[in-house]
Structure formats: C-alpha cells, structure tokens
C-alpha cells in the first residue's frame, strides 16, 4: 500500500574513509554519521543532458531528441549540520587534503595546513582523502551510494545566536563517480557523531596579532576547487585536480567588539597587502592547543572590508571580513585538532 508518510529525519547519511581511489567501502561499521540538521540532497545539476532537435519532419520535440547520461557526470552533495569532536577532523581533512601530522598516542593531535606547497595531491595513487557516501532511504530500494567523494567546500560558523552557540558546518562533497541505488545501508551499525561540541561560550583564545578580543561570531570558508580529471573506460575520473586554475581559497569573518583592541584593525584594511604589513594573525581556539578537545584555527589574514554594527544590545561590534594568504613564512591557514581518535593517518 502506498500509504507511508515519511519524515525527513528518517533519511540518513554516512561517510567512510576509502583506501583505494574509485573503490567503495561496503562494511557498515566503517561509516560515520554526521550530526545533520537537514536531510541530504544529491545534486543532479551536473548530470549530462542534451536536447538536439533533429530534422524529422516535426515542429515539436521527440523523445529521441533528448539525451541523458550519468556516465561522465559529476555529483555535488550538500550537507549541513553541527560540528562534533568525533567528526570535524574528517571534514577538515576532506577539504584541505594536506595533513602535516597525526600523533599516534592520545589525544592524537592532528595538524593540517594550506601553504605554498598545498594542493598538489595525486588521488590516482591514493594520496588524497576520499570518502564513500551512503544514503539510507526508508524506501530501501533507493538506498544510494557514491564512491570517492572529496569535500570541495567547507564552511564553519559559530555565533552566539545560532544553534545555541555551537559551531555549525556546511560542506559540499564532490564526486565524479556514479550513484548506485539499492545498496545495503544499516544506519544502526554506523558510528555515532557523539555529543561533544564547540560552543562559542567555551572558546579559550580569540586574538588578533596576540591581542585578546571579544567576539560574538566567527566564520571560515574553504574551497579547494576540486574537479575531475579525464575519463576512464567507464566514464569515471582518472584523478581529481585541486586548484589547478583558481587558487585554494580561504575567506571568513570575525565579529568583534569595537574597542581599543579592534579600532586599529579598520585602518589595516586600507594598508596595501603587497607591502607586507597588512597581514594579521587571527587565532580562534578551543582548548589549550594540545589537549583533548583542542580545535585551533590559525589564520594569516588580510582584511577585505569592515562594517560597524550599532544595533546590538551588547554595544558596537565591527565585522572584519578577511582572506587568508601565504607569505612564504606564515601559512595561509593552519588547523590543529585533538579528539582522542587514532585515525591511523
């Protein structure tokens, strides 16, 4: 009977780290749930579809004039949720693709960075971090799987008035491999995202060039410009390229209390960056930098504007949008995470 009424919360999603590019993971216990706040949608905008009206004596389209193929197509998959200690490192690695180190002993501090050497990743020999994506559908014939996805874009955001102050994320996974329906998906076997969060209320460090500031919001946007490279005999990519034409991109914004510590930052926007004096070191960190629970964002920033906000009950704040740059000494972006999970990276 076609009388079922499904809730969006019944559609579930998991990711699993892969060992071999193009080879999907099927072991259910390998899949990690994310704390999602919206059901996952697979984008079909990049499916190959063409309409070519042939000379067949008709002045209206025929079904044979339309061509659709998922061979050689690309799939963007948007996911939105709340960051947890058990999952944020997977998303960070997935987008940055540049792991510097992971400690083998607890709390397993992991360090990532984007600098002048980042971006040259050869996925074809399994040097990149890819994931199998698995979607559970209550109509189980439509459970779906997409192999070898990278995180193409990732935005993290923390603000006092959003998600109770907990840091949220929005990520776009990208894959050039086809979607398969009717696969096995058993969410009860997947790994829980846990309940350890990153609330703005517990931020330990908020500094600009070493000076402590008061913030009510912070956001960071990463884009590695991932794109397929070529086609194998099945129409799948032989590799992915990162930032092959446009550079790796890091942008973001601080919302900080306007006072003696931040008033001078407005003038920095007017400083010519190529002079080498416009850069500002922004640090936003939970934890002490090494202990379990550490999440540290270290940004070599150049401001792209500023705007005062006078309509808050907390007084005047100033928005400081920025982009991250590498200067040959300071990385554009460095992120450290300690979560007491040994990934074996």
C-alpha positions as semicolon CSV with decimal commas, in nm:
position;residue;x (nm);y (nm);z (nm)
1;X;0,000;0,000;0,000
2;X;0,122;0,348;-0,085
3;X;0,017;0,496;0,247
4;X;0,352;0,558;0,415
5;X;0,427;0,911;0,534
6;X;0,799;0,965;0,584
7;X;0,972;1,228;0,792
8;X;1,288;1,396;0,670
9;X;1,464;1,267;0,981
10;X;1,425;0,909;0,853
11;X;1,664;0,975;0,564
12;X;2,015;0,913;0,700
13;X;2,365;0,971;0,570
14;X;2,710;0,834;0,648
15;X;3,065;0,867;0,520
16;X;3,351;0,616;0,522
17;X;3,719;0,674;0,452
18;X;3,847;0,491;0,147
19;X;4,179;0,314;0,093
20;X;4,170;0,293;-0,287
21;X;4,052;0,566;-0,524
22;X;3,739;0,452;-0,705
23;X;3,668;0,159;-0,472
24;X;3,365;0,198;-0,246
25;X;3,351;0,091;0,117
26;X;3,069;-0,152;0,198
27;X;3,143;-0,253;0,560
28;X;2,864;-0,084;0,753
29;X;3,066;-0,042;1,072
30;X;3,310;0,180;0,882
31;X;3,053;0,453;0,822
32;X;3,048;0,766;1,033
33;X;2,727;0,956;1,090
34;X;2,736;1,334;1,088
35;X;2,514;1,548;1,309
36;X;2,291;1,675;1,030
37;X;2,023;1,941;1,068
38;X;1,877;1,892;0,719
39;X;1,822;1,582;0,503
40;X;2,098;1,529;0,248
41;X;2,018;1,606;-0,115
42;X;2,225;1,479;-0,406
43;X;2,255;1,742;-0,676
44;X;2,167;1,634;-1,030
45;X;2,254;1,965;-1,194
46;X;2,575;1,821;-1,342
47;X;2,413;1,516;-1,498
48;X;2,484;1,517;-1,872
49;X;2,166;1,620;-2,052
50;X;2,133;1,749;-2,405
51;X;1,845;1,846;-2,632
52;X;1,911;1,844;-3,006
53;X;1,612;1,884;-3,232
54;X;1,666;1,658;-3,529
55;X;1,522;1,711;-3,876
56;X;1,243;1,459;-3,853
57;X;0,952;1,649;-4,009
58;X;0,814;1,758;-3,669
59;X;0,793;2,101;-3,514
60;X;0,783;1,961;-3,162
61;X;1,040;1,772;-2,960
62;X;1,051;1,395;-2,985
63;X;1,166;1,174;-2,702
64;X;1,461;1,074;-2,920
65;X;1,582;1,437;-2,926
66;X;1,676;1,419;-2,557
67;X;1,996;1,258;-2,432
68;X;2,064;1,189;-2,063
69;X;2,365;1,009;-1,917
70;X;2,529;0,977;-1,578
71;X;2,842;0,834;-1,743
72;X;3,100;1,109;-1,705
73;X;2,872;1,318;-1,485
74;X;2,962;1,488;-1,157
75;X;2,770;1,482;-0,830
76;X;2,769;1,763;-0,572
77;X;2,623;1,660;-0,236
78;X;2,537;1,932;0,016
79;X;2,539;1,851;0,388
80;X;2,460;2,085;0,677
81;X;2,486;2,021;1,048
82;X;2,654;2,081;1,382
83;X;3,024;2,006;1,421
84;X;3,127;1,746;1,676
85;X;3,463;1,642;1,815
86;X;3,427;1,298;1,653
87;X;3,364;1,427;1,300
88;X;3,525;1,767;1,239
89;X;3,867;1,619;1,158
90;X;3,717;1,413;0,873
91;X;3,563;1,722;0,716
92;X;3,880;1,928;0,762
93;X;4,100;1,658;0,605
94;X;3,845;1,609;0,327
95;X;3,867;1,972;0,216
96;X;4,228;2,061;0,299
97;X;4,390;1,740;0,173
98;X;4,713;1,843;0,347
99;X;4,780;1,657;0,671
100;X;5,109;1,753;0,834
101;X;5,097;1,501;1,119
102;X;4,883;1,292;1,349
103;X;5,008;1,183;1,690
104;X;4,978;0,809;1,746
105;X;4,911;0,847;2,118
106;X;4,611;1,008;2,284
107;X;4,483;1,277;2,241
108;X;4,601;1,220;1,881
109;X;4,671;1,580;1,783
110;X;4,624;1,629;1,408
111;X;4,772;1,922;1,218
112;X;4,663;2,049;0,878
113;X;4,778;2,348;0,675
114;X;4,747;2,533;0,349
115;X;5,070;2,694;0,235
116;X;5,274;2,731;-0,081
117;X;5,315;2,354;-0,115
118;X;4,948;2,261;-0,077
119;X;4,711;2,141;-0,347
120;X;4,936;1,909;-0,549
121;X;4,761;1,585;-0,450
122;X;4,764;1,272;-0,668
123;X;4,442;1,089;-0,594
124;X;4,511;0,825;-0,857
125;X;4,780;0,672;-0,635
126;X;4,566;0,709;-0,321
127;X;4,749;1,011;-0,179
128;X;4,426;1,204;-0,122
129;X;4,146;1,158;0,129
130;X;3,827;1,032;-0,035
131;X;3,504;0,902;0,112
132;X;3,227;0,665;0,018
133;X;2,893;0,839;0,073
134;X;2,599;0,625;0,178
135;X;2,237;0,735;0,198
136;X;1,965;0,544;0,375
137;X;1,615;0,579;0,230
138;X;1,308;0,435;0,408
139;X;1,217;0,307;0,062
140;X;1,522;0,081;0,080
141;X;1,532;0,010;-0,294
142;X;1,650;0,370;-0,317
143;X;1,934;0,348;-0,068
144;X;2,222;0,508;-0,255
145;X;2,599;0,506;-0,266
146;X;2,855;0,737;-0,427
147;X;3,225;0,643;-0,406
148;X;3,539;0,854;-0,394
149;X;3,400;1,191;-0,290
150;X;3,614;1,475;-0,164
151;X;3,496;1,772;0,037
152;X;3,508;2,052;-0,218
153;X;3,390;2,334;0,006
154;X;3,354;2,364;0,381
155;X;3,213;2,648;0,587
156;X;3,228;2,651;0,965
157;X;3,040;2,911;1,161
158;X;2,998;2,988;1,529
159;X;2,775;3,265;1,662
160;X;2,609;3,334;1,992
161;X;2,259;3,335;1,841
162;X;2,283;3,024;1,623
163;X;2,249;2,658;1,729
164;X;2,278;2,759;2,093
165;X;2,626;2,888;2,018
166;X;2,758;2,555;1,888
167;X;2,979;2,559;1,580
168;X;2,793;2,451;1,267
169;X;2,918;2,338;0,927
170;X;2,807;2,331;0,568
171;X;3,001;2,108;0,330
172;X;2,979;2,022;-0,037
173;X;3,106;1,677;-0,123
174;X;3,207;1,625;-0,485
175;X;3,241;1,302;-0,682
176;X;3,286;1,209;-1,045
177;X;3,167;0,854;-0,980
178;X;2,815;0,735;-1,050
179;X;2,540;0,699;-0,794
180;X;2,424;0,341;-0,729
181;X;2,079;0,256;-0,592
182;X;1,963;-0,048;-0,397
183;X;2,277;-0,085;-0,186
184;X;2,289;-0,207;0,174
185;X;2,258;0,072;0,431
186;X;2,213;-0,011;0,801
187;X;2,241;0,312;1,000
188;X;2,220;0,128;1,333
189;X;2,567;-0,009;1,254
190;X;2,719;0,331;1,177
191;X;2,939;0,527;1,418
192;X;2,764;0,796;1,623
193;X;2,875;1,158;1,581
194;X;2,879;1,198;1,958
195;X;2,769;1,490;2,171
196;X;3,094;1,684;2,221
197;X;3,054;2,025;2,056
198;X;3,241;2,353;2,005
199;X;3,029;2,627;2,167
200;X;3,129;2,990;2,137
201;X;3,076;3,023;2,510
202;X;3,377;2,796;2,575
203;X;3,626;2,948;2,333
204;X;3,961;2,973;2,510
205;X;4,153;3,200;2,274
206;X;4,040;3,485;2,048
207;X;4,330;3,703;1,939
208;X;4,447;3,932;1,661
209;X;4,826;3,956;1,648
210;X;4,836;3,832;2,006
211;X;4,587;4,086;2,144
212;X;4,277;3,935;2,306
213;X;3,944;4,043;2,164
214;X;3,577;3,982;2,243
215;X;3,380;3,816;1,963
216;X;3,020;3,717;1,907
217;X;3,080;3,538;1,577
218;X;3,340;3,371;1,356
219;X;3,312;3,203;1,017
220;X;3,561;3,036;0,785
221;X;3,508;2,923;0,425
222;X;3,742;2,680;0,248
223;X;3,728;2,593;-0,121
224;X;3,980;2,360;-0,285
225;X;3,828;2,391;-0,637
226;X;3,820;2,012;-0,680
227;X;3,749;1,892;-1,035
228;X;3,759;1,564;-1,218
229;X;4,049;1,483;-1,448
230;X;3,961;1,283;-1,759
231;X;3,756;0,969;-1,804
232;X;3,842;0,603;-1,774
233;X;3,670;0,341;-1,991
234;X;3,364;0,356;-1,763
235;X;3,340;0,734;-1,775
236;X;3,482;0,779;-1,424
237;X;3,764;1,023;-1,340
238;X;4,123;0,903;-1,352
239;X;4,213;1,164;-1,092
240;X;4,095;1,483;-0,924
241;X;4,269;1,819;-0,950
242;X;4,274;2,079;-0,674
243;X;4,317;2,449;-0,751
244;X;4,455;2,377;-1,097
245;X;4,327;2,706;-1,236
246;X;4,196;2,910;-0,942
247;X;4,388;2,916;-0,611
248;X;4,289;2,746;-0,291
249;X;4,053;2,986;-0,120
250;X;4,018;3,074;0,248
251;X;3,782;3,354;0,343
252;X;3,599;3,435;0,662
253;X;3,476;3,696;0,904
254;X;3,519;3,797;1,265
255;X;3,250;3,987;1,451
256;X;3,437;4,159;1,733
257;X;3,355;4,416;1,999
258;X;3,460;4,760;1,884
259;X;3,706;4,897;2,138
260;X;4,072;4,991;2,177
261;X;4,177;4,637;2,078
262;X;3,993;4,642;1,745
263;X;3,961;5,006;1,636
264;X;4,302;4,996;1,470
265;X;4,202;4,695;1,261
266;X;3,983;4,914;1,042
267;X;4,288;5,107;0,922
268;X;4,460;4,780;0,831
269;X;4,204;4,730;0,556
270;X;4,350;5,037;0,385
271;X;4,706;4,902;0,402
272;X;4,841;4,769;0,072
273;X;4,888;4,393;0,123
274;X;5,185;4,365;-0,116
275;X;5,383;4,584;0,123
276;X;5,394;4,301;0,375
277;X;5,243;4,495;0,667
278;X;4,871;4,433;0,613
279;X;4,870;4,073;0,739
280;X;4,711;3,995;1,073
281;X;4,741;3,671;1,268
282;X;4,392;3,563;1,375
283;X;4,365;3,277;1,624
284;X;4,036;3,123;1,732
285;X;4,084;2,823;1,958
286;X;3,903;2,582;2,181
287;X;4,133;2,413;2,433
288;X;4,497;2,475;2,511
289;X;4,633;2,375;2,171
290;X;4,741;2,020;2,256
291;X;4,492;1,857;2,497
292;X;4,182;1,659;2,404
293;X;3,911;1,893;2,277
294;X;4,154;2,131;2,106
295;X;4,034;2,290;1,785
296;X;4,265;2,568;1,674
297;X;4,227;2,796;1,372
298;X;4,545;2,994;1,296
299;X;4,494;3,232;1,003
300;X;4,736;3,466;0,825
301;X;4,472;3,717;0,723
302;X;4,434;4,024;0,507
303;X;4,114;4,221;0,561
304;X;3,874;4,270;0,270
305;X;3,648;4,529;0,434
306;X;3,488;4,633;0,763
307;X;3,150;4,738;0,891
308;X;3,036;4,857;1,233
309;X;2,717;4,715;1,379
310;X;2,543;4,954;1,619
311;X;2,219;4,762;1,666
312;X;2,328;4,500;1,918
313;X;2,233;4,510;2,285
314;X;2,597;4,424;2,363
315;X;2,720;4,755;2,222
316;X;2,900;4,833;1,899
317;X;3,068;4,547;1,716
318;X;3,276;4,553;1,399
319;X;3,267;4,293;1,125
320;X;3,611;4,214;0,989
321;X;3,592;4,005;0,669
322;X;3,923;3,858;0,558
323;X;4,101;3,626;0,321
324;X;4,400;3,410;0,412
325;X;4,733;3,449;0,236
326;X;5,070;3,272;0,239
327;X;5,377;3,494;0,266
328;X;5,649;3,229;0,245
329;X;5,694;3,225;0,622
330;X;5,342;3,207;0,761
331;X;5,097;2,951;0,626
332;X;4,771;3,091;0,498
333;X;4,584;2,855;0,730
334;X;4,680;2,603;0,997
335;X;4,428;2,392;1,187
336;X;4,501;2,165;1,485
337;X;4,252;1,912;1,621
338;X;4,284;1,678;1,920
339;X;3,993;1,436;1,964
340;X;4,147;1,118;2,114
341;X;4,068;0,923;1,794
342;X;4,361;0,749;1,628
343;X;4,274;0,759;1,258
344;X;4,598;0,595;1,154
345;X;4,676;0,880;0,918
